[in-house]
Amino acid sequence: MRGTVRLVAWVLAIALVALPIVGVLRGWFAANRWPVTQLTVQAEFKHVTEDELRSVVMPRLGKGFFALDLDGVQKAVAALPWVESVEARKRWPDTLILRIYERQPFARWNEKQLISRQGLVFDVPDVAANTDLPDLRGPDARLAEVVSFYAETQKAFTNTKLKITGVSLTERGSWSLTTSSGAQIIIGDRDQAGRRLRRFLDVYPQLVAGHSEGFAYADLRYTNGFAVRWPPQASTVNAGGSPRT
């Protein structure tokens, strides 16, 4: 009997010692005694705003320094549209430190999403505002192919005055390009793209001589040439053959 009483006494003693510690760590009480009062953010912000950070971080600081859930903070901040990754740590006695890495957009995708430089598609509320990015379009399953083709066209047009700002791939597999002036270049099948572009670029300097306004449309799908449509005041040049898709 005496042994049982002694055991119960030890259990109660341990509980009385452990309960305050657990309570502080869980944020059950004493949160006001060790509050988190400082937030330090390390980042090169271009898109993430202070208001967005406050909205997801502040609700998680109420339980105090010891009960602050760093994993929960990281997940909440990482869920913001422009956040690529985040690191969170605490510094005694009252500071939460966040290091945030923003997504670096590479291009727009199908007018509704953006592509990061890591090749990941992500959603943001202001896609239309990113007009300075290349406009890439195509089936979602062929994203990598569209990005690759865009890179190839950048190299192909390096020594010309044409700047390619968009690439489009239709469901039927036809490729087309858009220039910074709004001109459209229809290429057709990928297998023929290299040959058709070289043929077009070989004569492009002579083609645009005397046409300072540039062309409006070029169809490269002809067997032995291509067709060019100039702005309304100019005429059409047809290099022969019939167009093929």
Contacts in CASP RR format, 6 or more apart in sequence:
PFRMAT RR
TARGET T0000
AUTHOR 0000-0000-0000
METHOD contacts of the structure
MODEL  1
MRGTVRLVAWVLAIALVALPIVGVLRGWFAANRWPVTQLTVQAEFKHVTE
DELRSVVMPRLGKGFFALDLDGVQKAVAALPWVESVEARKRWPDTLILRI
YERQPFARWNEKQLISRQGLVFDVPDVAANTDLPDLRGPDARLAEVVSFY
AETQKAFTNTKLKITGVSLTERGSWSLTTSSGAQIIIGDRDQAGRRLRRF
LDVYPQLVAGHSEGFAYADLRYTNGFAVRWPPQASTVNAGGSPRT
20 30 0 8 1.000
22 28 0 8 1.000
23 29 0 8 1.000
23 30 0 8 1.000
23 67 0 8 1.000
24 30 0 8 1.000
24 34 0 8 1.000
24 66 0 8 1.000
24 67 0 8 1.000
25 66 0 8 1.000
25 67 0 8 1.000
26 63 0 8 1.000
26 67 0 8 1.000
27 63 0 8 1.000
27 64 0 8 1.000
27 66 0 8 1.000
27 67 0 8 1.000
31 62 0 8 1.000
31 63 0 8 1.000
31 64 0 8 1.000
31 67 0 8 1.000
32 64 0 8 1.000
34 64 0 8 1.000
34 65 0 8 1.000
34 66 0 8 1.000
34 93 0 8 1.000
34 94 0 8 1.000
35 61 0 8 1.000
35 62 0 8 1.000
35 64 0 8 1.000
35 65 0 8 1.000
35 94 0 8 1.000
36 61 0 8 1.000
36 62 0 8 1.000
36 64 0 8 1.000
36 65 0 8 1.000
36 68 0 8 1.000
36 90 0 8 1.000
36 94 0 8 1.000
36 95 0 8 1.000
36 96 0 8 1.000
37 94 0 8 1.000
37 95 0 8 1.000
38 94 0 8 1.000
38 95 0 8 1.000
38 96 0 8 1.000
39 57 0 8 1.000
39 95 0 8 1.000
39 96 0 8 1.000
39 98 0 8 1.000
40 91 0 8 1.000
40 95 0 8 1.000
40 96 0 8 1.000
40 97 0 8 1.000
40 98 0 8 1.000
41 53 0 8 1.000
41 97 0 8 1.000
41 98 0 8 1.000
41 99 0 8 1.000
41 100 0 8 1.000
42 97 0 8 1.000
42 98 0 8 1.000
42 99 0 8 1.000
42 100 0 8 1.000
43 98 0 8 1.000
43 99 0 8 1.000
43 100 0 8 1.000
43 101 0 8 1.000
43 102 0 8 1.000
44 102 0 8 1.000
45 100 0 8 1.000
45 102 0 8 1.000
46 82 0 8 1.000
46 102 0 8 1.000
47 81 0 8 1.000
47 82 0 8 1.000
47 102 0 8 1.000
47 103 0 8 1.000
47 124 0 8 1.000
48 80 0 8 1.000
48 82 0 8 1.000
48 83 0 8 1.000
48 100 0 8 1.000
48 102 0 8 1.000
52 80 0 8 1.000
53 77 0 8 1.000
53 80 0 8 1.000
53 98 0 8 1.000
56 76 0 8 1.000
56 77 0 8 1.000
56 79 0 8 1.000
56 80 0 8 1.000
57 73 0 8 1.000
57 76 0 8 1.000
57 77 0 8 1.000
57 96 0 8 1.000
57 98 0 8 1.000
60 68 0 8 1.000
60 69 0 8 1.000
60 72 0 8 1.000
60 73 0 8 1.000
60 76 0 8 1.000
61 68 0 8 1.000
61 96 0 8 1.000
65 90 0 8 1.000
65 92 0 8 1.000
65 93 0 8 1.000
65 94 0 8 1.000
68 90 0 8 1.000
68 96 0 8 1.000
70 88 0 8 1.000
70 89 0 8 1.000
70 90 0 8 1.000
73 88 0 8 1.000
73 96 0 8 1.000
73 98 0 8 1.000
74 86 0 8 1.000
74 87 0 8 1.000
74 88 0 8 1.000
77 83 0 8 1.000
77 86 0 8 1.000
77 88 0 8 1.000
77 98 0 8 1.000
77 100 0 8 1.000
78 85 0 8 1.000
78 86 0 8 1.000
81 122 0 8 1.000
81 123 0 8 1.000
81 124 0 8 1.000
81 125 0 8 1.000
82 102 0 8 1.000
82 103 0 8 1.000
82 124 0 8 1.000
83 100 0 8 1.000
83 101 0 8 1.000
83 102 0 8 1.000
83 103 0 8 1.000
84 101 0 8 1.000
84 102 0 8 1.000
84 103 0 8 1.000
84 104 0 8 1.000
84 116 0 8 1.000
84 118 0 8 1.000
85 100 0 8 1.000
85 101 0 8 1.000
86 98 0 8 1.000
86 99 0 8 1.000
86 100 0 8 1.000
86 101 0 8 1.000
87 98 0 8 1.000
87 99 0 8 1.000
88 96 0 8 1.000
88 97 0 8 1.000
88 98 0 8 1.000
88 99 0 8 1.000
89 96 0 8 1.000
89 97 0 8 1.000
90 96 0 8 1.000
90 97 0 8 1.000
91 97 0 8 1.000
103 114 0 8 1.000
103 116 0 8 1.000
103 120 0 8 1.000
103 122 0 8 1.000
104 116 0 8 1.000
104 117 0 8 1.000
104 118 0 8 1.000
105 114 0 8 1.000
105 115 0 8 1.000
105 116 0 8 1.000
105 117 0 8 1.000
105 130 0 8 1.000
105 133 0 8 1.000
106 114 0 8 1.000
106 115 0 8 1.000
106 116 0 8 1.000
106 117 0 8 1.000
106 119 0 8 1.000
106 133 0 8 1.000
106 134 0 8 1.000
106 147 0 8 1.000
107 114 0 8 1.000
107 115 0 8 1.000
107 133 0 8 1.000
107 134 0 8 1.000
107 135 0 8 1.000
107 136 0 8 1.000
107 147 0 8 1.000
107 150 0 8 1.000
108 114 0 8 1.000
108 115 0 8 1.000
108 127 0 8 1.000
108 130 0 8 1.000
108 133 0 8 1.000
108 134 0 8 1.000
108 135 0 8 1.000
108 136 0 8 1.000
109 115 0 8 1.000
109 121 0 8 1.000
109 136 0 8 1.000
109 137 0 8 1.000
109 143 0 8 1.000
110 136 0 8 1.000
110 137 0 8 1.000
110 138 0 8 1.000
110 140 0 8 1.000
111 127 0 8 1.000
111 128 0 8 1.000
111 135 0 8 1.000
111 137 0 8 1.000
112 123 0 8 1.000
112 127 0 8 1.000
113 121 0 8 1.000
113 122 0 8 1.000
113 123 0 8 1.000
113 124 0 8 1.000
113 127 0 8 1.000
114 121 0 8 1.000
114 122 0 8 1.000
114 123 0 8 1.000
114 124 0 8 1.000
114 127 0 8 1.000
114 130 0 8 1.000
114 133 0 8 1.000
115 121 0 8 1.000
115 122 0 8 1.000
115 136 0 8 1.000
115 143 0 8 1.000
115 147 0 8 1.000
116 122 0 8 1.000
119 143 0 8 1.000
119 144 0 8 1.000
119 147 0 8 1.000
121 140 0 8 1.000
121 143 0 8 1.000
134 150 0 8 1.000
134 164 0 8 1.000
134 165 0 8 1.000
134 166 0 8 1.000
134 167 0 8 1.000
135 165 0 8 1.000
135 166 0 8 1.000
135 167 0 8 1.000
135 178 0 8 1.000
136 146 0 8 1.000
136 147 0 8 1.000
136 150 0 8 1.000
136 166 0 8 1.000
136 167 0 8 1.000
136 168 0 8 1.000
137 146 0 8 1.000
137 166 0 8 1.000
137 167 0 8 1.000
137 168 0 8 1.000
137 169 0 8 1.000
138 146 0 8 1.000
138 168 0 8 1.000
138 169 0 8 1.000
138 170 0 8 1.000
139 169 0 8 1.000
139 171 0 8 1.000
142 169 0 8 1.000
145 169 0 8 1.000
145 190 0 8 1.000
146 167 0 8 1.000
146 169 0 8 1.000
149 167 0 8 1.000
149 169 0 8 1.000
149 175 0 8 1.000
149 190 0 8 1.000
149 193 0 8 1.000
150 164 0 8 1.000
150 166 0 8 1.000
150 167 0 8 1.000
153 164 0 8 1.000
153 167 0 8 1.000
153 177 0 8 1.000
153 197 0 8 1.000
154 164 0 8 1.000
156 194 0 8 1.000
156 197 0 8 1.000
156 198 0 8 1.000
156 201 0 8 1.000
157 163 0 8 1.000
157 164 0 8 1.000
157 201 0 8 1.000
160 201 0 8 1.000
160 204 0 8 1.000
162 179 0 8 1.000
162 180 0 8 1.000
162 183 0 8 1.000
162 204 0 8 1.000
163 179 0 8 1.000
163 180 0 8 1.000
164 177 0 8 1.000
164 178 0 8 1.000
164 179 0 8 1.000
164 180 0 8 1.000
165 178 0 8 1.000
165 179 0 8 1.000
165 180 0 8 1.000
165 182 0 8 1.000
166 177 0 8 1.000
166 178 0 8 1.000
167 175 0 8 1.000
167 176 0 8 1.000
167 177 0 8 1.000
167 178 0 8 1.000
168 175 0 8 1.000
168 176 0 8 1.000
168 177 0 8 1.000
168 178 0 8 1.000
169 175 0 8 1.000
170 176 0 8 1.000
172 245 0 8 1.000
173 188 0 8 1.000
173 189 0 8 1.000
173 190 0 8 1.000
174 186 0 8 1.000
174 187 0 8 1.000
174 188 0 8 1.000
174 189 0 8 1.000
174 245 0 8 1.000
175 187 0 8 1.000
175 188 0 8 1.000
175 189 0 8 1.000
175 190 0 8 1.000
175 193 0 8 1.000
176 184 0 8 1.000
176 185 0 8 1.000
176 186 0 8 1.000
176 187 0 8 1.000
176 188 0 8 1.000
177 184 0 8 1.000
177 185 0 8 1.000
177 187 0 8 1.000
178 184 0 8 1.000
178 185 0 8 1.000
179 185 0 8 1.000
181 214 0 8 1.000
182 216 0 8 1.000
183 214 0 8 1.000
183 215 0 8 1.000
183 216 0 8 1.000
183 217 0 8 1.000
183 218 0 8 1.000
184 216 0 8 1.000
184 217 0 8 1.000
184 218 0 8 1.000
185 200 0 8 1.000
185 217 0 8 1.000
185 218 0 8 1.000
185 220 0 8 1.000
186 217 0 8 1.000
186 218 0 8 1.000
186 219 0 8 1.000
186 220 0 8 1.000
186 221 0 8 1.000
187 193 0 8 1.000
187 196 0 8 1.000
187 197 0 8 1.000
187 220 0 8 1.000
187 221 0 8 1.000
188 196 0 8 1.000
188 220 0 8 1.000
188 221 0 8 1.000
188 244 0 8 1.000
188 245 0 8 1.000
189 245 0 8 1.000
192 221 0 8 1.000
196 220 0 8 1.000
196 221 0 8 1.000
196 226 0 8 1.000
197 220 0 8 1.000
199 220 0 8 1.000
199 225 0 8 1.000
199 226 0 8 1.000
200 218 0 8 1.000
200 220 0 8 1.000
200 226 0 8 1.000
207 215 0 8 1.000
207 228 0 8 1.000
207 237 0 8 1.000
208 214 0 8 1.000
208 215 0 8 1.000
211 230 0 8 1.000
211 234 0 8 1.000
213 230 0 8 1.000
213 231 0 8 1.000
213 233 0 8 1.000
213 234 0 8 1.000
214 230 0 8 1.000
214 231 0 8 1.000
215 228 0 8 1.000
215 229 0 8 1.000
215 230 0 8 1.000
215 231 0 8 1.000
216 229 0 8 1.000
216 230 0 8 1.000
216 231 0 8 1.000
217 228 0 8 1.000
217 229 0 8 1.000
218 226 0 8 1.000
218 227 0 8 1.000
218 228 0 8 1.000
218 229 0 8 1.000
219 226 0 8 1.000
219 227 0 8 1.000
219 228 0 8 1.000
219 243 0 8 1.000
220 226 0 8 1.000
221 243 0 8 1.000
221 244 0 8 1.000
221 245 0 8 1.000
222 238 0 8 1.000
222 239 0 8 1.000
222 240 0 8 1.000
222 241 0 8 1.000
222 242 0 8 1.000
222 243 0 8 1.000
222 244 0 8 1.000
223 240 0 8 1.000
223 241 0 8 1.000
223 242 0 8 1.000
223 244 0 8 1.000
224 239 0 8 1.000
224 240 0 8 1.000
224 241 0 8 1.000
225 239 0 8 1.000
225 240 0 8 1.000
225 241 0 8 1.000
226 239 0 8 1.000
227 236 0 8 1.000
227 237 0 8 1.000
227 238 0 8 1.000
227 239 0 8 1.000
227 240 0 8 1.000
227 243 0 8 1.000
228 236 0 8 1.000
228 237 0 8 1.000
228 238 0 8 1.000
229 236 0 8 1.000
230 236 0 8 1.000
230 237 0 8 1.000
END
